[in-house]
Structure formats: C-alpha cells, structure tokens
Amino acid sequence: MSQAVEKVKALTDHTYGTWNRQSGWKTPMLVTDAEGIYFYNADGKPFIDFSSQLMCSNLGHKNKAIIEAIVKQAEKLPYAAPGFVTEASIAAVEALKTVVPEPLSQFFFSTSGTEANDGALIMTRQSKAPAYKIISRYHSYHGATSGGLSFTGDPRRWPAEQARYTVQGVRFAPDNYCYRCPFKMSYPECDIQCARYLDYLFKEEGNVAAFIVEPVVGTNGRIVPPPEYFPIVRQICDENDVLLIADEVMSGWFRTGTAFAMQNWNVAPDIMTTAKGASNAYTPVAITMTTEKIKSHFEDEFFCHGHTYAYHALALSAIPAAVAEYDKLYKSGLPQKVSQHLEKKLYELGDKHFCVGDVRGIGHFWAFEIVKNRETKEPFDVKPDKLSGKALMTGKIAGDAMQQGLYMAPWYDTLVIAPPLIITEDQVDEAIDIIDKSLKLGDEQAVETDVPASRSSVYKK
Ligand SMILES: Cc1ncc(COP(=O)(O)O)c(C=O)c1O
C-alpha cells in the first residue's frame, strides 16, 4: 500500500462518507494542494477543476486577497457571539449592499446553504402564518437538514422521507425542463404551462406560503427557464399572495453571468438564499436575504432562529474580499469572453458524440445530458439508479476524465460543467480535449443517429 493510500484508509476507517454507502467510502483521492483552476493529488499530479469542486470555488484556488482577509480576521477576532456586532459583520453587509439586487436589503448569516434555506423556511412560516405550505419542484436540491431536504425534489429526499426526517406541508410543481417537458409540449406553443399551472396549484392547495426555486437548476440539470417563465411566476405569486424564494446557493455569484441568476430575467424574489461562492468556499458562510417588508413582521414577533455560529466573524471576513475580487474579474472582461468560447466548444462537442442528448446552460454553468439514444431520448440511468449503487454511465465518463486529469462532477443523468470563472480559453480547450476522449465511452453504448444534440436552453420563437 502506498503512503497516500494508507493515510486515506486511516481516515475513511473512522469517518462517514457523505451521500454514500460506507462501502463506497474506501479510497477517495487525497487532495494536497490547489492553485488557479487546478488541484493536486499526493503525487503532485494536477487536475483541471471543471466543476469548481462542488460548484463553489468560483474564483479558483489560492485567491490571495480572500486568504489574506481571512488570515487578518483570524488574528484579530475569529469569533464573537451572534448577539454582538463585529467589524466583520459590518463590512460583510456593506459589501453585500453593493452587489445584491433590490429590494433585498435584510440579511441573516449562517454557515451552509441548507441553513440559509432553513432560515428562509422559518421566516416564511412565521411571516405568512396561517399559510404554511411550501411549493418546490422535482428537479431541485435545497440541502441536507430536515428543512432543506423536505423541499428537495431529487432522490436524496426519498430515504430521508422513509426515515421520517422531513417536515410536512411541502408539495411539488412541474419543472421547466424543456428537454423532457412534463406536459409533453414544446416551446413556444406550450405558452409556458409549467409556470401557468402554478396558479391552479396554489388555488387548489390552499395555505400556500411560498414557492422555492433554483433560478437555474444546479445539480439537477443546469435547467435554464424560457425568458417568460419568471415574469409569469412572479405575477402568479403576487396574485396569490405567495412569497417567491430564489435559492441561489449554486446559481449565485456570477455562475450564470450575472451576480445572481434571477437578474437574467429582471425578476426580484422576496427571499434569496446563497452560500458557496459568497466566500469562494474558503469559509463556511451562507446568507438568507429578504425584503424590508418581511423583516418588519419580526419587529414585535419573536424570530425563533439562530446558531452559535450565526454571524461568525471568520466566516464573514471572506465576503468583502470575494465581492471585490468578482468585481475586478468582471471588469477585466475575461469571464464574459470565455463563457462565449465555452458555449461554442460545448455545442460542437455535443454534436460530435451520440451519447450527448442535450447541451444546455448559461454563463459558466452547463450540462451534457447523457442518453443511449438521441432520437428517443432513452436514458442510460434514471433517478432510482442514483441510490441503487449501480455503476452509472455519467460516473464512467467522469472517472475516465479523472484518469486523464480532469474533474467533472457526475449526476445520474448529466455531467456538471462549471469551471472557475478565472478559466482562460486555452484552458477550456485543454479540458474539452479530455472530455472529447472520455465521451467515447458513452458513444460505444449509444445508438448512432442523424439527430443532432438538442440545445434546450436556446429559446427561439
Ligand atoms: C441550490 C442548492 N441549495 C442548497 C444547497 C445546500 O448547500 P450546503 O451544501 O452548503 O448546505 C445546495 C448544495 O449544493 C444547492 O446546490
């Protein structure tokens, strides 16, 4: 056994692997270093980080300015109880005010995306009582706590439900998943039924307090809505007195080209949650943001929420530095230019490989949906396969890419293409060459057809 493998075994023998059978948590890679768009294993081998780890290291690795800000805070005041104000919390709010869209102006700080969503749940249920139901969508992930998992649509909710771990009062709405439309319709003839159906759902359900959405669906498919979707949703929420919650834990922080994905459609949510890119993932920090109107509800009502690590000074210290770094990067014009190059390269690559059914995305946030047959859209794997322990085709492709020095997170049906926003055109080309080779594994078991890969996020009338 090599030294690195011995070290890994010493760890895995004594820890739980996340979202895994423990028999599948035996020999994960030991990561020892990272810089720019690369991370390194114990032998010093570099890997292109084409998923920004968990779609969170948006500014890449070893960003000096953010690290320096964290070190400074660690030396001065890493922690104070959340009942105090710190210079770190003042600076974080000031920085957020420069980037967060109106009318969101009120903040609650926690340490993970799921906690940000739990905060949103509590704010919603207290401020909208007696209404209490939360409407979510099937293609969604909102976190691992009992709140976040309850309104998660993906299969990770199923075992949690069986373990009676979820909260009650959640219903699911149809997805805006044009590649496999739940109404079997096509854009634009569909007249955006997935949005219009919400009016029926809200009225028939009754007691609906909020609709929670990932504006561009993250793990569950990088699904980009038609341009009409959010304006219609906003109107239906207003007409039914239902709050609109945008979960921007993954889609936020310039992943889609704008600071927050909702800005692509100029629609303002009532509550927005975010984490990940807020600190470039260097500190565990999350934010629940609301309008003044929602906060005013708690002027005299007890806000029954908080954590020891709420408003954690060390965690918050990364935010102002990250905001400044995003600003500098966008002023350089690099991400805007590279996202166009990435899009072009992904469409070309998709057309070349029979196993790519759909290429969709926006900004630096893309998916290849992997299928057996482009014509019939027959998939290799479906949701229950994710839990069954079956070797998935996406996993095989991603595993091959890893052997070649590229990390790309697989989901049960898609590959996650979400490189750091600092990536250059040459580095994109280097990555595309590797994926080109790995997709051949899927092609070998896919049906050859004349049908090109679909481009479901291109909405043409
Ligand atoms: C959209 C979305 N919401 C919530 C979460 C949960 O965030 P965390 O893992 O930080 O709790 C995630 C995590 O990937 C996410 O993608």
The ligand as an ORCA input file, in Angstrom:
! r2SCAN-3c Opt
* xyz 0 1
  C     -29.271     25.001     -4.848
  C     -28.689     24.497     -3.566
  N     -29.308     24.798     -2.425
  C     -28.818     24.383     -1.238
  C     -27.678     23.626     -1.169
  C     -27.154     23.168      0.162
  O     -25.980     23.848      0.468
  P     -24.983     23.261      1.546
  O     -24.434     22.008      0.995
  O     -23.964     24.337      1.728
  O     -25.783     23.038      2.780
  C     -27.001     23.283     -2.338
  C     -25.788     22.466     -2.319
  O     -25.259     22.033     -3.296
  C     -27.529     23.733     -3.585
  O     -26.943     23.450     -4.742
*
